[in-house]
Structures are given as C-alpha cells and as structure tokens.
Amino acid sequence: MTPQHVEILLVEDNAADAELTLRALRKGNLANSIHVARDGEEALDFLFCRNAHTGRHFEDAPRFVLLDLKLPKVDGLEVLRRVKDDPRTRAIPVVILTSSREERDLVEGYRLGANGYIQKPVDFDQFREIVHRAGLYWLLVNVPPPPQTFLSP
Amino acid sequence: MALLSLVGYLYSVPSFYQVPFYTPMAVNTATAFLTLGVGILFARPEQGLVALLTRSGAAGGMARRLFPAALLVPLVLGWLCWRGGEAGYYGTRFGTALFTVSMMLVLALLVWLSAASLEKTEAGRRRAEEEMGLFFGISLEMLCIADFQGHFKRLNPAWEAVLGWTREELQAKPFVEFVHPEDRDATMREAAKIMTGIETLHFENRYRCKDGSYRWLLWNSTPLRERQLMFAAARDITERKKREEEVRELNRQLEERSAGLEAANRELEAFTYSVSHDLRAPLRQVDGFSRILLEDYGPQLDAEAQRLLGRVRDGARHMGELIDDLLNLSRVARQELNIEIAGLNALVQDALAALKQETESRRIEWRIGQLPFVECDPALMRQVFANLLSNALKFTRPREQAVIEVGHQVQNEQAVVYVRDNGVGFSMKHSDQLFGVFQRLHRQEDFPGTGVGLATVQRILAKHGGRIWAEAELDRGAAFFFTTGPGSRPAALQEEKR
C-alpha cells in the first residue's frame, strides 16, 4: 500500500500546542493531510523514510516542515542539521515554529539553513493568523521543488 | 760573582775580579752577567725572592724602599771612605771608624723610617677594620661567613634579632639544619654552586627561628675559594612573601568568584531561555482553548460565562506581556553595548514612529527641542525613548490636550535629557519605587502596564554609565531626567558652543 501523501509535517512534542497549530492550519481548509511527529527522532524517521516510515519515498517529500526547537530525544536544531546535510532532504522547506525568540536560536537556525522562523505569539488570534499565513504561503504561493530534487545525485 | 767583580773594579781590588781558578772578568762582562742575573730573577715576579719585592701593600713597599738602600749605601759609603783615605785626608783606622759610624747612622735612619711607615699602614688597616666591624655590627641585613664544610664561622648580630638564636647556637650546627626541610635540597644545590666559584644572587629559602616559626630569607652570596669560605648577606623578606601570598590568595578568590559569577550567568541564561520557551506555551494554550471554547460553544454560554472567559484571556495576555518585558530586561542586562555616535533627535523620531498607533487619534502637543549627539548604543537608547514616551502617552491619556516635551540642558558639562508630560504624575513619596522591577504606582485598571519598562530604562542607562531620576507632582505631570554616561560629554559641549 502507498502511504497517503503528506503535505505538512508538524514536529511538536506538546499535544495542546499541536492541537492549536492543527486548528490554525485547518482553518480555511488549507491542508488536507498533516502528519504530526512528537519528537525529533520520529521526525527524522519520517523524513528519511525509515523504521515506521520505511514505505515512504524521498521524492514524496512534504511541502514544508513546521519544526519546534525544543524536542525530546533529538532537538529541533539537530533535526534541521541532518535534513540540510543530506542531499535527499535538503530541498524540503523547513520553517522553525517556536516560542523562543532567543537570538542564538535565530542565528543557529538560519546558519543551519532554515527556510523561515516563526515565533509563536502568546495571543491565540495572532498565532492563528500567523500560522494560517505561513500555510498559505508555502502551500499556495511557493512553487515546490520538483520530485527529482529529492533523488540522490 | 758578577757583583763581586764589579765591586772589585770599583774598589780596585784585583782579587775580587781575579778569583782563583777563574780567568779575570772584564767590567763589561761583569755588568752583562749582573743584568742577566737580575733579569732572570724578575722574569717571574710572582715567584721566589722577587715576589715579596713586587707585591703591593706595606711589605712590598718596604722591601722596595730598603733593597736599593741595602745595596747602594754600603757601596757609596765604603767607596767615599776609601777614596778619602787614599787622598790622604785621614788614615786607614779613621777611615774604617768613619765608615762604621756613617753606616750605623744611615741604617738606623732607614730602620726608623721603615717602622714609621709600617706603623702608618697598620693604623690605616686597623681603622678600616674597625669601620667594617661597626658596619657588620649594625647592619640590618644578616651577614655571615661560612666554611665549605657548611658551618657558620662568623655572624653579625642581625641574625640574633631576626631568628632569635644566639650566634653560638647558630654556629654549633651545620647551617642547613636551620633551613626548612622543603628548602634543604635547593639550599645544598646553591651552596655547591657557590663552592665551585659561582656567586649567587636572589636565592630564597626559609630559616627556622628559635620559636619554631620560619622566616623567608633572600640571599646574595659569593665564595672566597682560596680560604674555602662563603660570604653571604641575607634579608628577611617574610613580610613581603606574606603580602605576595595574600595577593595570590585574593587573586585566587577573585578568580573563583568570577567563575561563580560566570556559572550564575550561564544558569540565568538557561533560565531565561527556558522561561522564554516553556512559559509561553501554556499561556498560549490558556488563551487558545478559551478562545476556541468561545468560538465553538459561544452560543451555549450566557453573557456572564463569556465575560469570565474574557477575564481568563486578559490574564493570559497580560502574563505574556510580562514575560516579554522580563525577557527584554534580562536581554538588555546581558547584551554588550554597540557604541556609536548617535543623534538623539533621530532616535526620538524612530521611537515616535513606533508609537504611531497610540498617537494618531489623540490631541498631543509635541515640544521636541534640539538634542545632542552622544556616544551610545542606538538600539538601546531608542528603547529608552520608546519606553519614556510610551509612559508619557499613557499617563496623559486623561488629558484633553496632552503636552509632551523632550529637551536637554547642560549640567556639570554633561547633557541631561528630559521627557516631561502634563499627565497624572505621581507623588514623590513613592519615587524610590519607580525603577524597581514589577513596581507600579498606578492601578492596572487605570493604566495597564507590567512595571518593567522603567526598570529596563534604568538598566540601559546604567550600562552606559548614566543615570535617571524623576520629578513629579500628583496630577501635575511628571518629568524624567537622564544622562547617558561619559559619552554624552563632548557632544554636550559641542552643543553648547553652537
């Protein structure tokens, strides 16, 4: 069986936050399919098509990844490093979505090749608005990399 | 032999120069032999009989004086007496008596002169010795002579004063036994070095006192190898060592403390980071789910339930602001200053632009004067103006016409910038609370705020080396004055000249 195509990978350990983010993304029926990874390791398994996600293919990459930084097991920056280090995953847009606005996270995130950095506002209205706009941009405005981008050269 | 021949020629005694078994010697031959003999003796002046003659000092001097006299006086006197007799001035017996008497007189005179000169030399030496002895006795430095077997031979009284031992006690044992056990090896090495003829400077070791304590000594020593002696001068440097040790100890403590501070700073940073990340998430959830509740179940909730949910959301939002402001404050405290020369007027304009939302709908009279250029971190100084102006705007809200004034004056050659408003002011009674974190002088309902803004302003100015103070009167407005530290001086003076 072919696994269902996933448009957005949300990497978020906090269930409540994940629910709020999903709600914001589903507003206006932007995305049909969102996969939630609850820690860094699960996210890497998904992106590198291994373990529980052996059936996936690299060229079937998500349109973008929303990545929290503070994660159990493998933290967000490490996930980012490994994704951007590998030619098969490098082209996947990764947007950091975090409560932190610490400068070192911004610096490190962008240095590792993050495609965007969104700070979650405390105010839910603002949060919903921002996440919705990010979804709009990456799903509707941005032209995604063609599948062969993800094949090993 | 040559001398004999020459005297024979001089006195016309052929038997002197016609020694039996030898052929007679001519005058020139005899002179040559004599010169040669003397030359051979003087060829090695440091050896044999001549050594005494050539030595400097009293003995050499005397030998040099007496030697020619011993040779020449009998020769001349004998010759004179002989020639006098020959010429018929007197008979042979008279001649001999005259020779004897004149010899006695001249020799006695020579002996007397020599004794007098010796006496003078010795008196000088005694005086010098006496002077050295006095110095030896009163010297504050410890002076000593030790033999190559490791015993003190002579010590000055300073030793007794410093170490408490009598000189007899010190001389009774090898000196190394008074040295601190840990310093003995080094001391023996140093002594061995001296014995090979090398002098030593600034050697340090510890000597045991009679009371059992140890004193640090600083040594200069020099050997006298011919006599197998070491001469040394030592100084008690215990106090200096103690001070050095204290300084080292203080340094160590300082290092420890700064390491502790660094650790505390890192911890604070970790704490801030965790606050920044972890405290926001639950807040967003409180806000988010109450919002969702309101949206999804709004119709089922009555007005009171909706009002209460609104309260929940207000609380969450306010706490979010508090966290943001606190993080900003701690960031300001940690951040390093990027000092540039900045025109304060431009910074005020930037701050006002950011407050546009607040200013647009109100009647405000701005009185912004010419402000100086100062050395400061522009981003942080902009924040100072943003906070002060936002306060001024907030507390003038009840006024029909707000008047907000920004200007500067020069005090003690320093630019003092002020932000003045005609707002509700406050009582100076509470002015000491103004700049504390979370300190507020107004009720949240009247004037919302976090109580962190002025604390941040003060922190920024303090980092620049400046300060801030306020003057206010309840219901008559408030004024905040600040200096921006040493950087404001030249610009302020330049401003004054204009």
Interface residues (C-beta under 8 A of the other chain):
Chain A: N14 A16 D17 L20 R23 L69 K70 T98 S99 S100 R101 E102 K120 P121 V122 D123 F124 D125 F127 R128
Chain B: T272 Y273 S276 H277 D278 R280 A281 L283 R284 Q285 D287 G288 F289 R291 I292 A316 R317 M319 G320 I323 L327
